Amino acid sequence: MWKRERLVVACGVLAFLLAGVCLGAAAASGSWHAPPEGRLLEAVKFEVGVGIYFLSLALLGPFAGMTERGRRRWVAWTVGNALYFVPIEAVQAIRGLDPRFTRAGSVIDQAAGGIFGLTAIVTIVLFVILVRRFFSRDVLPDQPALRLAIRYGAAAIV
């Protein structure tokens, strides 16, 4: 299943790699704190969580019953969004900045945090677009238990 959504899987792999970079930065400095406000452990947790999220999306995507055009558009938006918000967490933490609400960074860093917030909203919208498909009767008609499980999982996430 992951072979079909290679770009989404690549986003997950990128997140895991960046978690490793943050682990390496913490090991090199001997601390989870990167002055003045960077928190490397938080960045590692974020990147691992995002990596798991993207691998989960890659598994769910083929079952959603999207048209080929719709799937391509959804993947393009998902990957485009991820290419900003996945690296910004690690990069800012390693630089010693809070990626969301920096007080020590420049105006550009503060704007990057605002854009980071917008990408969070876009991520929610893209997730809803994907999950919405599982509330249609034409998706997984021969596997109603799996469809119901995905519905329950989506409801739990919301």
N, C-alpha and C positions, 0 to 999 in steps of 0.2 A: 504494500500500500504506500510505503514511503517513497517508492520510486516514481510514482505518479506526481507527487507534489514535491519535487526536488528542491525548488526554491524555498518553500516553506520549511522543509527539513534543514536547508542550508542556514536559514535564520536561526533555527534552534541550535545548530552546531556552532554558529558564530557566538551565540550567547554563552554556550559552555566554554568556548575558547576564551572569551573575555572574562569569565569567572576565573579561569586558570591564570590569566594575566593579573587579575586583582590578587589572587592568592600569592602569585610570585612577587608582586609589589609589597604585599604585607610581609612575606618571608624576608625579602631583601632589607626592608626597613626595621623589621623586628617588632612591628606594631600594626594593629588594625586601624590606627588613626593616621591620617595623612594631613598634617597641618596646612591651613588653619581649621578647616571644617570637614575634610574628607573622611568618610567612614567606609573603609574597604570591606568590612564584614557585611555591611548592608548591601554593598554593590555585588558581592559574591552571591548573597541570598537572592537578590533581584535577578541576576543573570541566570542562575540555576532555575529559578521559577519560570522565567520567560522561556528558557530553553525547553523545559517540560511542556509549557503551554504550546509552543510552536510544533513540537513533535505530536502533541495531542491533536492539534488542528490538522496536521498532515494526515493523521489516521482517519479523522472524521470527514474531511473534505470530500473524498471520493464517494462516500455514502449519502451526501446531501442532495443528490439528484439535480444539481445545477446544470443548466445548459453549458455547452462548451464555451460559448462567448461569456456567459455569466461567471463561470469558474475562472476563466482567464482574467477577467476584470477584477474579481475578488482577490485572486492571487497577486495581481499587480499592485493593488491598493495595500494589501497586507504586507507584501515585501517592501514596497516603497515606504510605508509607515515604519516598518521595523528597522530599516536602514538608518533611520534617525534615532529612534528611541532606544534601540539595543546598545549601540556604542556610547551614547551620551552619558549613561549612568556610570560606566566604567571609566571613561576618559575624565569626567569631572571629578570622580572620587580619587583617582590617581593624582590628578592635579591639585588635590586638597580642597576641592569645592563641593558644596552641596548641589547636586544636579537639579534640584527643584527650586529651592528658595535660598540661593546664596546671598550672604551678606558681605562676604569677602571678595567676591568676584566683580568684574567690570559690568558695565551696562550690557555688553554683548552676552556675558554669562547669564545675566538676569533674563535677557530676552530668550536665550537658549532654554532656560528653565520654563518660561511661559510656553514656548513651542512644545517642550516636553509634556506639559499639561494638556495641550491640544492633541498630541499624539495619543495620550491616554484615552481621550474621548473618542478619537477615531478608532482605536483598538476595540472599544466597547461596541461601537456601531458595527464594525466589521464582524465581531463575534455574534451580535444579534442577527445580522444578515445570514450568516452561516446557520445558526441554530434555528432560525425561523423556518428554514426548509424542512426540518425534522417534525414540524407541526402540521405538515401537509400529508394527506393520505397516500399520495403517490410515491412517497419516499419509503423505501424498505417495506413494500407491501407484503412480501413473503416472510418478513422477520419482524412481526409486530412487537415481540418482547424486546428486541434490540432497540427498535424505534422508541418504545416506552422508556427504556433505561436511559437513552440519550436525552429524552425529554425531562426525565426526573433529574438527571445530572445537570442539565442546563438550568432548570428551575432552582436547583440548589446553589448554583454559581450566582445566579441573579440575587 
